Amino acid sequence: MKRYSDLEFLKLSKGQKFTYKLVSFFASIPRAIGRFFLGIWNFIKKLGTTIGGEFADIYTTFKNGDWKTRSSFLVMGLGSIARGQVLRGLLFLLFEAVFIFYMITTGGYWISMLPSLGKVGPHEEYNEILDSYTTVYGDNSFKILLYGVLTIFFIAAFIYTWRLNVKQNKIAQEYEKAGRKLKSGADDLRSLVDEQFYKTLLALPLLGILIFTVMPIVFMILVAFTNYDGTHDGFNNALFSWAGWANFKTMLSWEGGGNVYSATFGEVLTWTLIWAFFATFTNYFLGMFVAMMINKKGIRLKKAWRTILVLTIAIPQFISLLYVSKMFAKNGIINGLLLNWGWIDQAIDFWGSTAHNALLPRVMVIVINIWIGIPYLMLIATGILMNIPADLYESSRIDGANAWQQYTKITLPYMLFITGPYLLTSFTSNMNNFNVIFLLTGGNPINAAASSAAGSVGYTDLLITWLFKITTGAGAQYYMASVIGILVFVVVAVISLVVYNVLPSIKNEEDFQ
């Protein structure tokens, strides 16, 4: 692709400029993806170098350490206690004692059972007292996987703490050789509320993120490699076990024609991307248009118009969307009015109870989403429009610019620059917009061509609603839902990284400063 200088670009016609920008955008996608994988490779290399450096430092520390430092390799905190840092040493020692106790009592069991996810499932045994066979429950695969993951994280925390303990002893030994005074327990406590207060503040939030965000993500990823479903729930019905890459092969394989998971995934993903595109940009431009109309000089009752629009935000979506779905039902008020007025001969199937009527429900959910989304964008755009310097518009009017030229040259570039990151997050949010689809159509009409094992997916189902269907009912396929969750993450991550790297607000941060 030919590259134009700034002067050459200004000489191009509007059509040529648009084509050049469009081609440049798509040409930048492979480079952005390449930079992404190059960044992963550089991270892996840096990680390997860091790990190698840590092992080398551990060896050097033990080799050159005194008896206090060397003893801390086996008994955490012993070196610190011997040097007079009693509080620090006791904390290290307590952590090691808790870890050893946990691993001996329960942790070792969870780790040993993790490769099999359980050996003895529910079975019938003869009960002499009742003189009948009763169900005896054995291992619990779900608990084994869950507590196995927790144990792995605990082991990682122990290794990190052990390494920190060694580093602290190395530093303390160097301080002693240099004749410098070591920190006492009081100094450590004072430091936690002074120069290292940020660590004190971040400790609890980081722990919460680790327990309630990172661990569930790891657990979900591991579920994708098992056969965990409604019939293999891990305890009541039967144990579940590791399935390797079989689930991913099932999801991505095209063997069997169109009636396979991969075909269903491709179709649902395509509609999800189409939905996210229209749901994002219709709200964006129409919300901006409404904000410009309300802010226009001469418009009366501006506060009243804004209040009316904001009321749609105040009403819970659960109520408003269910009400709208009933309004447009075959026996709803809209069809009733149209029939009474004689505008139609039979009720319109807005939500597509039959598979041949798939386009109308898709259009309907996009249109109704506009009604929901415009107020948010109106509020955002109002704040940004009020901060555009009036001098820019005055100067453009003096130069003879009309309203459309002012919009395309001043308003829109400014809005796109400020709201670029918001557009990206809004797009990814709409890909996972469960409420609008589920409360309006429930994913209907049913796609008869899709595999029945795929959760009876419908033409308006997004990936998130399809995932919900797969995880509900007696035949819930949690393992396949996890696979879909991982694939959705990959798709969203790639789109986000590519678009993020070409956003004007990221590439040209100084333009509007």
C-alpha positions in Angstrom: 0.0 0.0 0.0 1.3 3.4 -1.0 2.1 5.8 1.9 1.3 9.4 1.5 3.0 12.3 3.3 0.8 14.8 5.1 1.0 17.2 2.2 0.1 14.5 -0.3 -2.8 13.4 1.8 -4.2 16.9 1.9 -4.3 17.0 -1.9 -6.4 13.9 -2.1 -10.2 14.1 -2.8 -12.7 13.2 0.0 -13.3 9.8 -1.5 -9.6 9.1 -1.9 -9.0 10.2 1.8 -11.7 7.9 3.0 -10.4 5.0 0.9 -6.9 5.6 2.1 -8.0 5.7 5.8 -10.1 2.5 5.3 -7.2 0.6 3.6 -4.8 1.9 6.2 -7.0 0.6 9.0 -7.3 -2.9 7.6 -3.6 -2.9 6.7 -2.8 -2.1 10.3 -4.7 -5.1 11.6 -2.0 -7.7 10.7 0.7 -5.4 12.2 -1.3 -5.0 15.4 -1.8 -8.8 15.6 1.9 -9.3 14.9 2.8 -6.8 17.7 0.4 -8.7 20.0 2.1 -12.0 19.5 5.6 -10.4 19.5 4.7 -8.9 22.8 3.7 -12.3 24.1 7.0 -13.8 22.9 9.0 -11.0 24.5 7.1 -11.5 27.7 7.9 -15.2 27.7 11.6 -14.4 27.0 11.6 -11.8 29.8 9.9 -14.3 32.1 12.4 -17.0 31.4 15.3 -14.5 32.0 13.7 -13.4 35.2 13.2 -17.0 36.5 16.8 -17.9 35.5 18.1 -14.8 37.4 16.1 -15.7 40.5 17.6 -19.2 40.6 21.0 -17.8 40.1 20.4 -15.3 43.0 19.1 -18.1 45.3 22.3 -20.2 44.6 24.5 -17.2 45.2 22.7 -16.2 48.4 23.0 -19.7 49.8 26.7 -20.0 48.8 27.7 -16.7 50.3 25.2 -16.6 53.2 26.1 -17.0 56.8 24.4 -19.5 59.1 21.4 -17.2 59.7 20.7 -16.8 56.0 21.2 -20.4 55.2 18.9 -21.5 58.1 16.1 -19.4 56.7 16.1 -21.6 53.6 14.7 -24.4 55.7 13.0 -22.6 58.5 11.4 -19.4 57.3 12.0 -16.5 59.6 14.7 -18.1 61.7 17.4 -15.9 60.3 15.3 -12.8 60.9 14.6 -13.8 64.5 18.4 -14.5 65.0 19.1 -10.9 63.8 16.6 -9.3 66.2 13.8 -8.8 63.6 11.4 -10.8 65.8 8.1 -9.6 64.4 9.1 -10.2 60.8 10.6 -13.6 61.6 7.5 -14.8 63.5 5.3 -13.8 60.6 7.4 -15.8 58.2 7.5 -18.8 60.6 3.8 -18.7 61.2 3.1 -18.7 57.5 5.3 -21.8 57.0 3.7 -23.6 59.9 0.2 -22.9 58.5 1.3 -24.1 55.1 2.8 -27.3 56.4 -0.2 -28.0 58.6 -2.6 -27.4 55.7 -0.6 -29.6 53.2 -0.4 -32.5 55.7 -4.1 -32.3 56.8 -6.0 -31.5 53.5 -3.8 -29.9 50.9 -1.9 -33.0 50.0 -5.1 -34.9 49.5 -6.5 -32.4 47.1 -3.3 -32.3 45.1 -3.1 -36.1 44.9 -6.7 -36.4 43.7 -6.3 -33.6 41.1 -5.0 -35.9 38.3 -8.0 -38.2 38.6 -10.7 -35.8 39.9 -11.9 -38.7 42.1 -11.7 -42.4 42.2 -14.9 -43.6 43.9 -18.2 -42.2 42.6 -21.8 -42.8 43.9 -22.6 -46.5 44.2 -25.0 -48.9 45.8 -24.0 -50.7 49.0 -26.0 -53.2 51.1 -27.1 -51.7 54.4 -27.5 -54.5 57.0 -29.6 -52.3 59.3 -32.1 -51.2 56.7 -31.8 -54.6 54.9 -31.6 -52.8 51.5 -29.2 -51.3 49.1 -28.6 -47.6 49.6 -26.6 -45.0 47.7 -23.2 -44.2 49.1 -21.5 -41.1 47.9 -17.7 -41.2 47.4 -15.4 -38.5 46.1 -16.5 -35.1 45.0 -14.9 -34.1 41.6 -16.1 -30.5 41.9 -14.5 -30.0 45.3 -11.4 -31.8 44.2 -11.0 -29.4 41.3 -11.9 -26.3 43.3 -9.8 -27.0 46.3 -7.0 -28.4 44.1 -6.9 -25.0 42.4 -6.9 -23.2 45.7 -4.1 -25.4 46.9 -2.0 -24.6 43.8 -2.5 -20.9 44.5 -1.5 -21.5 48.2 1.6 -23.3 47.1 2.5 -20.4 44.7 1.9 -18.0 47.6 4.2 -20.1 49.8 7.0 -20.1 47.1 6.7 -16.3 46.8 6.8 -15.8 50.5 9.8 -18.2 50.9 11.6 -16.2 48.2 10.8 -13.0 49.9 12.1 -14.5 53.2 15.5 -15.4 51.5 15.8 -11.9 50.0 15.1 -10.2 53.3 17.9 -12.3 54.9 20.3 -11.5 52.1 19.6 -7.8 52.5 19.9 -8.0 56.3 23.2 -9.8 56.0 24.5 -7.0 53.7 23.3 -4.4 56.1 25.2 -6.1 59.0 28.4 -6.3 56.9 28.1 -2.6 56.1 27.4 -1.8 59.8 24.0 -0.4 59.2 21.1 -0.7 61.6 18.4 -3.2 60.8 14.7 -2.4 61.0 12.9 -3.4 64.1 9.3 -4.6 64.4 8.2 -1.0 65.3 10.0 0.3 62.2 8.2 -2.3 60.0 4.8 -1.3 61.4 5.6 2.4 61.0 6.7 1.7 57.4 3.3 0.1 56.6 1.5 3.3 57.5 4.1 5.6 56.0 6.3 5.1 53.0 4.8 1.7 52.2 1.2 2.7 53.0 0.2 2.0 49.4 1.0 -1.7 50.0 -1.3 -1.7 53.0 -4.1 -0.1 51.0 -3.7 -2.5 48.1 -3.3 -5.7 50.0 -7.0 -6.3 50.6 -8.2 -5.3 47.1 -5.5 -7.5 45.5 -6.5 -10.4 47.7 -10.1 -9.9 46.7 -9.2 -9.8 43.0 -7.2 -13.0 43.4 -9.9 -14.9 45.2 -13.0 -13.6 43.4 -11.6 -12.9 39.9 -8.4 -14.8 39.1 -9.3 -18.1 40.7 -12.8 -18.4 39.1 -11.2 -17.7 35.7 -8.6 -20.4 36.2 -11.3 -22.8 37.5 -13.5 -22.0 34.4 -10.5 -22.7 32.0 -9.9 -26.0 33.7 -13.6 -27.0 33.4 -13.2 -26.7 29.7 -10.8 -29.7 29.8 -13.2 -32.0 31.7 -16.6 -33.7 30.9 -18.4 -31.8 33.7 -22.1 -31.6 32.8 -25.6 -32.4 34.2 -25.0 -36.2 34.1 -21.5 -35.9 35.4 -21.9 -33.4 38.2 -19.0 -34.8 40.2 -21.0 -36.1 43.2 -24.7 -36.9 43.0 -24.8 -38.6 39.6 -21.3 -39.5 38.6 -17.8 -38.2 38.8 -16.4 -36.1 36.0 -12.8 -36.5 34.6 -10.3 -34.8 32.4 -11.1 -34.8 28.7 -8.0 -33.1 27.4 -8.5 -31.1 24.1 -11.6 -33.2 23.1 -14.0 -30.4 23.9 -12.1 -27.9 21.8 -12.0 -30.4 19.0 -15.7 -30.9 19.2 -16.3 -27.1 19.2 -14.0 -26.3 16.3 -14.4 -29.5 14.2 -16.4 -29.2 10.9 -16.8 -32.9 10.5 -20.5 -33.7 10.1 -21.7 -30.8 7.9 -23.6 -27.9 9.2 -25.2 -29.7 12.2 -22.1 -29.3 14.4 -20.9 -27.0 17.2 -18.5 -25.1 14.9 -21.2 -24.2 12.4 -23.4 -23.0 15.3 -20.6 -21.1 16.9 -19.7 -19.4 13.6 -23.3 -18.4 13.0 -23.9 -17.1 16.5 -20.5 -15.3 16.5 -21.4 -13.6 13.2 -24.7 -12.3 14.5 -23.1 -11.3 17.8 -20.6 -9.1 15.9 -23.3 -7.6 13.7 -25.5 -6.9 16.8 -22.6 -5.4 18.7 -21.7 -3.1 15.7 -25.2 -1.8 15.2 -26.0 -1.6 19.0 -22.9 0.5 19.5 -22.9 2.9 16.6 -26.6 3.5 16.3 -26.7 4.5 20.0 -23.5 6.5 19.5 -24.5 8.7 16.6 -28.2 9.0 17.5 -27.3 9.8 21.1 -24.9 12.5 19.8 -27.6 13.8 17.5 -30.1 14.1 20.3 -27.5 15.9 22.5 -26.7 18.4 19.7 -30.4 19.1 19.1 -31.1 19.7 22.8 -28.0 21.9 23.2 -28.9 23.9 20.1 -29.5 27.5 20.7 -33.2 28.4 20.7 -34.4 25.0 22.0 -36.7 25.6 25.0 -37.2 23.4 28.0 -33.8 21.8 27.7 -33.8 20.4 31.3 -37.3 18.9 30.7 -36.1 17.0 27.6 -33.1 15.7 29.4 -35.2 14.6 32.3 -37.6 12.7 30.1 -34.8 10.8 28.5 -33.0 10.1 31.7 -36.2 8.5 33.1 -35.7 5.5 30.8 -32.4 4.9 32.7 -34.1 5.1 36.1 -36.6 2.4 35.2 -35.0 -1.1 35.6 -34.4 -2.8 32.3 -36.0 -6.0 33.7 -39.3 -4.2 33.9 -39.1 -2.1 30.7 -37.9 -4.8 28.4 -40.4 -7.4 29.6 -43.2 -4.7 29.1 -42.0 -4.0 25.6 -41.8 -7.7 24.7 -45.5 -8.0 25.8 -46.4 -4.9 23.8 -45.1 -6.4 20.5 -46.3 -9.9 21.1 -48.9 -11.4 18.7 -51.6 -10.7 21.2 -50.0 -7.5 22.4 -51.3 -3.9 22.3 -49.4 -3.0 19.1 -50.9 -5.7 17.0 -54.3 -5.0 18.6 -54.1 -1.4 17.6 -52.9 -2.1 14.1 -55.7 -4.7 13.6 -58.4 -2.3 14.9 -57.2 0.5 12.7 -57.3 -1.9 9.7 -53.7 -1.3 8.8 -52.9 -5.1 8.9 -55.0 -8.2 8.2 -53.2 -10.5 10.7 -51.0 -10.1 13.7 -47.3 -9.4 12.9 -44.9 -11.9 14.3 -42.4 -9.3 15.7 -40.5 -11.8 17.8 -40.4 -14.6 15.2 -42.1 -17.6 16.6 -41.3 -19.3 13.3 -37.8 -19.8 11.9 -38.6 -18.2 8.5 -39.2 -14.9 10.2 -35.7 -14.3 11.6 -34.8 -10.9 10.1 -37.7 -8.9 11.9 -36.7 -10.0 15.4 -33.1 -9.1 14.8 -34.1 -5.6 13.6 -36.5 -5.2 16.5 -33.9 -5.9 19.2 -31.6 -3.4 17.5 -34.3 -0.7 17.3 -35.4 -1.2 20.9 -31.8 -1.2 22.1 -31.6 2.3 20.6 -34.4 3.4 22.9 -32.5 2.1 25.8 -29.0 3.3 24.9 -29.7 6.8 23.6 -30.1 8.5 27.0 -26.6 7.3 28.2 -25.0 8.6 25.0 -27.0 11.8 25.3 -25.6 12.5 28.7 -22.0 11.7 27.7 -22.2 13.7 24.5 -23.8 16.7 26.3 -20.8 17.0 28.7 -18.3 16.7 25.8 -20.1 19.1 23.5 -20.2 21.8 26.1 -16.4 21.6 26.4 -15.7 22.1 22.7 -14.2 25.6 22.4 -16.8 28.0 20.8 -13.9 29.7 19.0 -13.6 26.8 16.7 -17.1 27.1 15.5 -16.8 30.9 15.2 -13.7 30.6 13.1 -15.2 28.0 10.9 -18.3 30.2 10.3 -16.1 33.1 9.3 -14.3 30.8 6.8 -17.7 29.8 5.3 -18.2 26.4 6.8 -21.7 25.0 6.8 -23.3 23.0 9.6 -22.3 19.6 8.0 -18.7 20.7 7.6 -18.6 21.9 11.2 -19.9 18.5 12.3 -17.4 16.5 10.3 -14.4 18.7 10.9 -14.9 19.8 14.5 -17.6 18.0 16.4 -17.2 14.4 15.2 -13.3 14.3 15.4 -13.5 15.8 18.9 -16.1 13.3 20.0 -14.3 10.4 18.5 -11.0 11.4 20.1 -12.6 11.7 23.6 -14.9 8.8 23.4 -12.7 6.3 21.4 -12.0 4.1 24.5 -15.7 4.3 25.5 -16.7 3.1 22.0 -14.4 0.1 22.4 -15.7 -0.9 25.8 -19.3 -0.3 24.6 -18.7 -2.7 21.7 -17.3 -5.4 23.9 -20.2 -4.8 26.4 -22.8 -5.2 23.7 -21.2 -8.5 22.7 -22.2 -9.7 26.2 -25.5 -7.8 26.4 -27.6 -10.5 28.0 -30.6 -8.5 29.1 -31.9 -7.1 25.8 -31.8 -10.4 23.9 -33.0 -12.7 26.7 -35.8 -10.5 28.0 -37.2 -9.5 24.5 -36.9 -12.7 22.4 -35.3 -15.3 24.6 -33.0 -16.0 21.6 -36.0 -17.0 19.4 -36.8 -17.9 16.7 -35.2 -21.4 17.2 -32.6 -22.2 14.6 -33.7 -25.7 13.4 -30.4 -26.1 11.5 -28.3 -25.8 14.6 -27.4 -28.9 16.6 -29.9 -29.9 19.2 -26.9 -30.6 21.5 -26.0 -26.9 21.2 -28.8 -25.9 23.5 -31.5 -25.2 21.0 -29.8 -22.0 19.9 -32.0 -19.3 18.2 -31.4 -16.7 15.5 -31.2 -13.8 17.9 -29.1 -15.6 20.5 -25.8 -14.0 21.3 -22.8 -16.0 22.5 -23.7 -15.0 26.1 -27.3 -16.2 25.8 -26.3 -19.4 24.0 -23.8 -20.0 26.8 -26.7 -19.5 29.3 -28.8 -22.1 27.5 -26.0 -24.6 27.5 -25.6 -24.3 31.3 -29.3 -24.7 32.2 -31.5 -27.8 32.4 -30.8 -31.4 33.2 -28.4 -31.8 30.3 -26.3 -28.7 31.2 -22.9 -28.8 29.4 -20.7 -26.8 31.7 -17.6 -28.0 29.9 -18.8 -26.7 26.5 -19.9 -23.4 28.1 -16.3 -23.0 29.4 -15.0 -23.6 25.9 -17.3 -21.0 24.5 -16.3 -18.6 27.3 -12.6 -19.1 26.4 -13.3 -18.6 22.7 -15.3 -15.4 23.4 -12.4 -14.1 25.5 -10.0 -14.7 22.6 -12.3 -13.0 20.1 -12.9 -10.0 22.4 -9.3 -9.7 23.3 -8.1 -9.7 19.7 -10.7 -7.1 18.6 -10.0 -4.9 21.7 -6.2 -5.0 21.2 -6.4 -4.3 17.4 -8.9 -1.4 17.7 -7.2 0.0 20.8 -3.9 0.3 19.0 -5.5 2.2 16.1 -7.6 4.6 18.2 -6.7 8.3 17.6 -6.9 9.0 21.3 -4.1 6.4 21.8 -1.9 7.1 18.8 -2.2 10.9 19.0 -2.6 11.8 22.6 -1.2 15.3 22.2 -3.6 16.4 19.4 -6.3 17.9 21.6 -4.2 19.1 24.5 
